[in-house]
């Protein structure tokens, strides 16, 4: 969770090193694909997995990274978007109910509503007035993250390394094309990246994506999902702590109150049957 939480302040550091946001996401996905390439078989799975696999790759590889880095780039303060990213869990549960037919208990609906109320409360913070674009973009990221979780339900029988490598390849290609069209001068941007920028990109690709996300899949081999997922609510705690240590950013009372409501709701939501 520390590694997942570190993605937000280190993304800001990377963007401060003049890495264009969409290109940052493309580099991250390229690193994921290159690192996993030696450990996978280069063959397509059964046809029944192709559509959900493509949906997962587009949602997680392109959508999540696109809106994550655009959000960080558009924001002067990180606390609201770190907390806003937690919306992915209630949205994922709603999507699971709508598209997979999973039942959602009355208690879960109450917690889902509570989590959204916490986000609304943060939206009333006067400091958010100039940060509304970043806040909306992180909500889009949460939408794509939730979508990727629904697609992943259809991919349980596939190798996690293959899924992640395919996600890295598709995400890299889509984001690179978007970067070329919207950011331009891609070759010049790559030439101008310094060592610090490359180290931050490696941090996101290796530590955040591979070690952070794949360590959760590793825990699923030994513990029930219900015991692992509640710890996901800890990542914004580490994210806020690191944001304070790196940038000296102190959340307002409204942000803290809304954050506690959101994080507590998400934590209980993942423990509720």
C-alpha positions, 0 to 999 in steps of 0.5 A, a space after each residue: 500500500 505504501 508503493 501504491 500511495 507513493 504514486 501520487 507525490 512521485 507523479 508530481 515530481 516526475 511532471 515537475 521534471 518536464 515529463 508530459 503527463 500522457 507520455 509519462 503514462 506511456 513510459 510507465 506501461 512500456 516499462 511494465 511490458 518490457 519487465 514482464 516480457 521474458 516471463 510470458 508466452 507470446 500467444 493469444 489466449 482462447 477467443 472467449 478471453 479476448 474481449 475482456 482482456 482488451 477491455 482490461 488493457 484499455 481500462 487499466 493500461 490506458 484509461 487509468 494512466 491517462 487520467 491519473 497523470 492528467 489529474 496530477 498535472 492539473 492539480 496544485 494540491 494532491 490531497 483531494 485526488 488521493 482521496 478521490 481515487 478511492 471512489 474506484 471501489 464503490 464504482 466497481 461494486 456498482 458495475 459488478 451489480 449492473 454487468 455481472 449480476 453480483 448482489 449488493 446488500 443494503 449495508 453496502 448501498 449505505 456505505 456506497 452512498 456514504 463514500 460519495 457524500 464524503 467526496 461531495 463534502 471535499 468538493 465544498 472545500 474552498 481550496 477545491 475551487 481552483 482544483 475542480 479539473 484535477 478532481 473531475 479527472 481523478 473521478 474519471 480515473 476511478 471510473 476506468 479503474 472500476 471498469 478494469 476490475 469488472 473485466 478482470 473477473 473474466 480473466 481469473 484463469 489467465 496468468 496474471 503476468 500475461 494479463 499485466 504484460 498485455 495491459 502494458 503493451 496496449 496501454 503503451 501504444 494507446 498513450 504513445 499515440 495520444 501523446 504524439 497527437 496532443 503533446 507533440 515533440 515526443 522524440 525531443 521530450 524523450 531526449 530531454 528527460 534527465 536521470 531523475 525523470 527516468 528514475 521516477 518513471 522506473 519507480 512507477 513502472 517497477 515499484 508501483 505497477 509490478 510490485 505494488 499491484 502484483 503483490 496484491 495478487 500474490 496475497 490472494 494465493 494465501 488469503 481470501 479476497 475479503 481479507 486483502 482488499 480492506 488494506 487497499 484503503 490504506 494507500 491514501 493514508 500513505 499518499 497523504 503522509 508522503 505528500 506532506 513530507 515531500 511538498 509540505 501539503 497540509 489538508 484542510 479540516 474539510 478535506 480531513 473530515 471528508 477523507 475519513 468518511 471516504 476511507 472508512 466507508 471504503 474500508 467497511 465496504 470491502 469487509 461487508 458481506 
